[in-house]
């Protein structure tokens, strides 16, 4: 683990007005106060609302850039004098990606390419991209675009060559409190006394926004080049989640949504051969590290048949633990 000089760093977060971006800004302001913190997003209204929320002289290190990761020229301008990039911008709604596949590709894949190219050209030191369990053995277009984005960021190190710019990824599961998750849906449905469940056997990985942000910061501090960091997080059965969020409600069992898995995977069996087990996380090392001869010295190897799946997880989230999470 290495320390990072946050107070002398200029940091940019793409998708900075999203759920993750706003929590990242909160934590940066509270605990790190970088030299400059740039919120890069295409949502003018949300940027205006953030400016009103974070007012005062003590927040004078905040900057707001309207822009889209599809626009490489705007990214190049925004990344001038930036040391660290957290890439959180994405189209992430599964049905929307299926109905608008070209749009998902332009944002999630071509946007990733633009961030990589602009970061190298601007001399950014560290770039950490956000990924998802749906990128592992994907069954829908959203997962497929995130898989490609992961590969682009890992292999983006070969484009950087021996320059200072380093790329790595973070991959985790469903985020408690994020927009579009099943928890807000259950809360809305609970008002009617009935909620919909697609399959009683379903399990999911869960992480809070706060935990996700702090894990990302930890990974920025320790990244070298090309790793995919995976936190050790709990699973929860969809039925337990329903009982916690909407107690006493009737369950209506409906057909699974297209592109929906019964259980999620954070590390596949094939990846486990190149993965190290560390305290609190796994580190998937790059398969083709042309850019460096260095490997992680920490951690232990995993069994050949290891898979990190939501149904075989050793950690399980209880109702009390879920309800104690601040982001909920």
C-alpha positions in Angstrom: 0.0 0.0 0.0 1.3 3.4 -0.9 0.2 6.8 0.2 -1.1 9.4 -2.1 -0.6 13.2 -1.7 -4.3 14.2 -2.1 -3.8 17.8 -1.0 -1.4 18.5 -3.9 -3.5 16.5 -6.4 -5.9 17.7 -9.0 -8.7 15.2 -9.3 -11.4 14.8 -12.0 -14.4 12.5 -11.7 -16.5 11.7 -14.9 -20.1 11.2 -14.2 -19.5 13.5 -11.3 -23.2 14.3 -10.7 -24.3 10.7 -10.5 -24.9 8.7 -7.3 -21.2 7.6 -7.0 -19.9 11.0 -8.2 -21.8 13.0 -5.6 -20.7 10.7 -2.7 -17.1 10.8 -4.0 -17.2 14.6 -3.9 -18.7 14.5 -0.3 -15.9 12.3 0.9 -13.2 14.2 -0.9 -14.4 17.5 0.6 -14.8 16.0 4.1 -11.6 14.0 4.4 -9.1 14.8 1.6 -9.5 18.3 0.2 -7.5 18.0 -3.0 -5.8 21.0 -4.6 -8.6 20.9 -7.3 -11.7 18.6 -7.7 -13.4 18.7 -11.1 -16.9 17.5 -11.5 -17.3 16.4 -15.2 -20.8 15.6 -16.4 -23.3 16.5 -19.1 -26.1 17.4 -16.6 -26.3 21.2 -16.3 -29.1 21.1 -13.7 -27.3 18.7 -11.4 -24.1 20.7 -11.6 -26.1 23.8 -10.7 -27.6 22.0 -7.7 -24.2 20.8 -6.6 -22.8 24.3 -6.8 -25.6 25.5 -4.5 -24.9 22.7 -2.1 -21.2 23.2 -2.0 -20.9 26.9 -1.6 -18.5 29.0 0.5 -14.8 29.8 0.4 -13.8 26.5 1.9 -15.1 24.8 -1.3 -13.1 27.0 -3.7 -11.1 24.0 -5.0 -14.3 22.6 -6.8 -14.6 23.1 -10.5 -17.5 22.2 -12.8 -17.0 21.1 -16.4 -20.0 20.5 -18.6 -19.1 17.8 -21.1 -19.6 14.3 -22.4 -17.1 11.5 -22.4 -18.1 11.0 -26.1 -16.5 14.4 -26.8 -12.7 13.8 -26.9 -11.9 17.4 -27.4 -13.8 18.5 -24.3 -12.1 15.7 -22.3 -8.7 16.9 -23.4 -9.5 20.4 -22.3 -10.9 19.2 -18.9 -7.9 17.0 -18.2 -5.3 19.8 -18.4 -3.3 19.8 -15.1 -5.2 16.8 -13.7 -3.3 14.1 -11.7 -6.1 11.6 -11.0 -9.1 10.6 -13.0 -12.0 8.5 -11.6 -14.1 7.3 -14.5 -17.7 6.7 -13.3 -19.6 8.0 -16.4 -21.7 5.2 -18.0 -25.1 4.3 -19.4 -26.0 1.6 -16.9 -29.7 0.8 -17.2 -30.0 -2.7 -18.7 -33.3 -2.2 -20.6 -32.2 1.2 -21.9 -28.9 -0.2 -23.2 -30.8 -3.0 -25.0 -33.2 -0.6 -26.7 -30.5 1.9 -27.5 -27.5 -0.3 -28.2 -25.4 2.2 -30.3 -25.8 4.8 -27.5 -24.5 2.4 -24.9 -21.5 1.5 -27.1 -20.8 5.2 -27.7 -20.8 6.1 -24.0 -19.5 3.0 -22.3 -16.9 1.9 -24.9 -16.0 4.8 -27.1 -16.2 7.1 -24.0 -13.7 4.8 -22.3 -11.4 5.1 -25.3 -11.6 8.9 -25.2 -10.8 8.9 -21.5 -7.7 6.7 -22.1 -6.4 8.8 -25.0 -7.1 12.2 -23.3 -5.5 11.0 -20.1 -2.3 9.9 -21.9 -2.1 13.1 -23.9 -2.6 15.2 -20.8 -0.1 13.3 -18.7 -2.6 12.2 -16.0 -0.8 10.1 -13.5 -3.5 7.7 -12.3 -6.8 6.7 -14.0 -9.2 4.3 -12.2 -12.3 3.1 -14.0 -15.5 1.8 -12.4 -16.8 -1.5 -13.5 -19.5 -4.0 -12.4 -20.2 -7.6 -11.7 -22.3 -7.6 -14.9 -19.0 -7.4 -16.9 -18.2 -11.0 -15.8 -19.7 -13.6 -18.2 -22.1 -10.9 -19.5 -25.6 -11.9 -20.7 -26.8 -8.4 -21.7 -25.4 -5.5 -23.7 -24.7 -3.3 -20.7 -22.5 -6.0 -19.2 -20.8 -6.6 -22.5 -19.9 -2.9 -22.9 -18.5 -2.8 -19.4 -16.4 -5.9 -20.1 -14.9 -4.2 -23.2 -14.4 -1.0 -21.2 -12.5 -3.0 -18.5 -10.2 -4.6 -21.2 -9.6 -1.2 -22.7 -8.5 0.4 -19.4 -6.3 -2.6 -18.5 -4.7 -2.7 -22.0 -4.6 1.1 -22.1 -1.4 0.8 -20.2 0.2 -0.6 -23.4 -0.7 2.7 -25.1 0.8 4.7 -22.3 4.0 2.6 -22.6 6.7 3.9 -20.3 4.9 7.2 -19.7 3.7 8.0 -16.3 0.0 7.4 -16.9 -1.4 4.3 -15.2 -4.8 2.6 -15.7 -6.6 0.2 -13.4 -10.2 -0.8 -12.7 -12.5 -1.4 -9.7 -15.3 -4.0 -10.1 -18.1 -4.4 -7.5 -21.7 -5.3 -7.2 -25.1 -3.6 -6.7 -24.9 -0.3 -4.9 -27.3 0.4 -2.0 -28.9 3.7 -2.4 -28.0 4.2 -6.1 -30.7 5.4 -8.6 -32.3 2.6 -10.6 -31.6 -0.2 -8.0 -34.3 -2.6 -6.8 -34.4 -0.9 -3.3 -36.1 2.3 -4.5 -38.5 0.1 -6.6 -39.4 -2.0 -3.5 -40.0 1.1 -1.5 -42.3 2.6 -4.1 -44.2 -0.7 -4.6 -44.5 -1.2 -0.8 -47.0 1.8 -0.8 -49.4 -0.5 -2.7 -48.9 -3.5 -0.3 -47.5 -5.6 -3.1 -44.0 -6.0 -4.5 -42.7 -7.9 -7.6 -40.0 -10.6 -7.4 -38.7 -12.3 -10.5 -37.2 -15.4 -8.8 -37.1 -16.3 -5.1 -33.7 -18.0 -5.5 -32.0 -14.8 -6.7 -28.9 -13.4 -4.9 -26.9 -10.3 -5.4 -23.7 -8.7 -4.1 -24.3 -5.4 -2.2 -22.1 -2.5 -1.3 -23.0 1.0 0.0 -22.1 4.2 -1.8 -19.8 5.2 1.1 -18.0 1.8 1.1 -17.7 2.0 -2.7 -16.2 5.5 -2.6 -13.7 4.6 0.1 -12.7 1.4 -1.7 -12.0 3.4 -4.9 -9.8 5.9 -2.9 -7.9 3.0 -1.4 -7.4 1.4 -4.8 -6.1 4.7 -6.2 -3.5 4.9 -3.4 -2.3 1.3 -4.1 -2.7 0.8 -7.8 0.3 0.1 -10.0 -0.9 -0.7 -13.6 -3.6 -2.9 -15.0 -5.1 -4.4 -11.9 -8.8 -5.1 -11.4 -9.7 -4.6 -7.8 -12.6 -6.5 -6.3 -13.8 -5.8 -2.7 -14.9 -8.6 -0.4 -18.6 -7.6 0.0 -21.7 -9.5 1.3 -24.5 -11.1 -0.6 -28.2 -11.0 0.1 -31.1 -13.1 -1.1 -33.7 -11.1 -2.9 -36.3 -12.5 -0.5 -34.4 -11.3 2.5 -34.0 -7.9 0.9 -37.8 -7.7 0.2 -38.6 -8.6 3.8 -36.2 -5.9 5.0 -37.4 -3.1 2.7 -41.1 -4.0 2.4 -42.0 -6.0 5.5 -45.5 -7.5 5.4 -46.1 -6.9 1.7 -47.5 -9.5 -0.6 -45.1 -10.9 -3.2 -46.0 -11.2 -6.8 -43.7 -13.6 -8.7 -43.2 -12.4 -12.2 -41.0 -13.6 -15.1 -37.3 -12.7 -15.0 -36.4 -9.6 -16.9 -34.5 -10.2 -20.2 -30.7 -10.2 -19.6 -31.1 -10.9 -15.8 -29.0 -13.5 -14.0 -30.1 -15.7 -11.2 -26.8 -15.0 -9.4 -23.9 -12.6 -10.1 -20.2 -13.3 -10.5 -17.4 -10.9 -9.4 -14.5 -13.2 -10.3 -14.9 -16.0 -12.8 -13.1 -19.4 -12.5 -10.8 -18.5 -15.4 -9.8 -15.2 -13.7 -9.1 -16.8 -10.4 -5.9 -18.3 -11.7 -4.5 -14.8 -12.0 -6.0 -13.4 -8.8 -4.5 -12.7 -5.5 -6.4 -12.9 -2.2 -5.6 -9.9 0.1 -7.2 -8.6 3.3 -10.5 -7.1 2.4 -10.2 -7.5 -1.4 -9.0 -9.5 -4.4 -6.6 -8.2 -7.0 -7.0 -9.6 -10.6 -3.6 -9.2 -12.3 -3.4 -8.4 -16.0 -2.9 -11.3 -18.3 -0.7 -9.5 -20.8 1.4 -7.0 -18.8 3.7 -5.9 -21.6 4.2 -2.5 -19.9 5.9 -3.8 -16.7 7.8 -6.6 -15.2 6.4 -5.9 -11.7 3.8 -8.1 -10.0 2.0 -7.8 -6.7 4.2 -9.2 -3.9 1.3 -9.3 -1.4 -1.6 -11.7 -1.2 -2.0 -15.4 -1.7 -3.1 -17.5 -4.7 -6.6 -18.8 -5.1 -7.7 -22.5 -5.7 -8.0 -23.4 -9.3 -11.7 -23.9 -9.1 -12.4 -20.7 -7.2 -15.3 -18.5 -8.2 -16.6 -15.4 -6.4 -20.3 -15.7 -6.9 -23.2 -14.1 -5.0 -24.8 -17.5 -4.1 -21.6 -19.2 -2.8 -20.3 -16.1 -0.9 -19.1 -16.5 2.7 -20.3 -13.1 3.6 -24.1 -12.5 3.9 -25.9 -9.2 4.7 -28.4 -9.4 7.5 -31.6 -7.3 7.8 -30.2 -5.3 10.7 -26.9 -4.6 8.8 -28.8 -3.5 5.7 -31.0 -1.1 7.7 -28.0 0.4 9.5 -26.4 1.5 6.2 -26.3 5.3 6.0 -27.0 5.5 2.3 -30.2 3.6 2.6 
